[in-house]
Amino acid sequence: MQFRNLRGIREDRDIKQKDIAQILNVSQNTYSQYENGVISLTAEVLIKLADYYDVSVDFLLDRTNNPCMQK
């Protein structure tokens, strides 16, 4: 399962995969596999990405089109 919102938010902010991979301390190839759904995102990675982008985990997982975090 590809994660369109995860890829979209990265591209909208003009961030390269290698830059996000460095933040997550993984290889660019691993990050690419996250975006393409080849390997599963861990809870730790999801939380780091949600915090970095200031969006909800549900948005990153394409469960909603609303990026706002529920408070």
C-alpha positions as CSV (number, residue, x, y, z in Angstrom):
1,M,0.0,0.0,0.0
2,Q,1.5,3.3,-1.1
3,F,1.1,6.3,1.3
4,R,0.1,9.2,-1.0
5,N,-0.1,11.7,1.9
6,L,3.3,10.8,3.2
7,R,4.8,11.3,-0.2
8,G,2.7,14.3,-1.0
9,I,3.6,16.3,2.1
10,R,7.3,15.6,1.6
11,E,7.1,16.7,-2.1
12,D,4.9,19.8,-1.2
13,R,7.6,21.0,1.2
14,D,10.4,20.3,-1.4
15,I,12.1,17.8,0.9
16,K,14.2,15.0,-0.6
17,Q,13.8,11.4,0.6
18,K,17.5,11.3,1.6
19,D,16.8,14.3,4.0
20,I,13.9,12.6,5.7
21,A,15.9,9.4,5.8
22,Q,18.6,11.2,7.7
23,I,16.1,12.5,10.3
24,L,14.8,9.0,10.8
25,N,18.3,7.5,10.8
26,V,17.5,5.1,8.0
27,S,18.8,4.8,4.5
28,Q,17.2,6.6,1.6
29,N,16.2,3.2,0.2
30,T,14.5,2.2,3.5
31,Y,12.5,5.5,3.5
32,S,11.5,4.9,-0.1
33,Q,10.2,1.5,0.8
34,Y,8.2,3.1,3.6
35,E,6.5,5.5,1.2
36,N,5.8,2.7,-1.3
37,G,4.4,0.4,1.4
38,V,7.1,-2.3,0.7
39,I,8.0,-2.3,4.4
40,S,5.7,-1.4,7.3
41,L,6.1,1.9,9.1
42,T,6.8,1.3,12.8
43,A,5.0,3.3,15.5
44,E,8.3,5.1,16.3
45,V,8.8,6.2,12.7
46,L,5.1,7.3,12.3
47,I,5.4,9.4,15.5
48,K,8.6,11.0,14.3
49,L,7.1,11.9,10.9
50,A,3.9,13.2,12.4
51,D,5.9,15.4,14.8
52,Y,8.2,16.6,12.1
53,Y,5.4,17.5,9.7
54,D,3.1,18.6,12.5
55,V,0.3,16.4,11.2
56,S,-1.7,13.4,12.5
57,V,-0.6,9.8,12.1
58,D,-4.0,9.2,10.4
59,F,-3.1,11.7,7.7
60,L,0.2,10.0,7.1
61,L,-1.5,6.6,6.8
62,D,-4.1,8.0,4.3
63,R,-7.0,7.5,6.8
64,T,-8.0,11.1,6.4
65,N,-7.4,14.0,4.1
66,N,-7.3,16.4,7.1
67,P,-3.7,16.9,8.2
68,C,-4.7,18.6,11.4
69,M,-3.8,16.9,14.6
70,Q,-6.8,16.1,16.9
71,K,-6.3,17.8,20.2
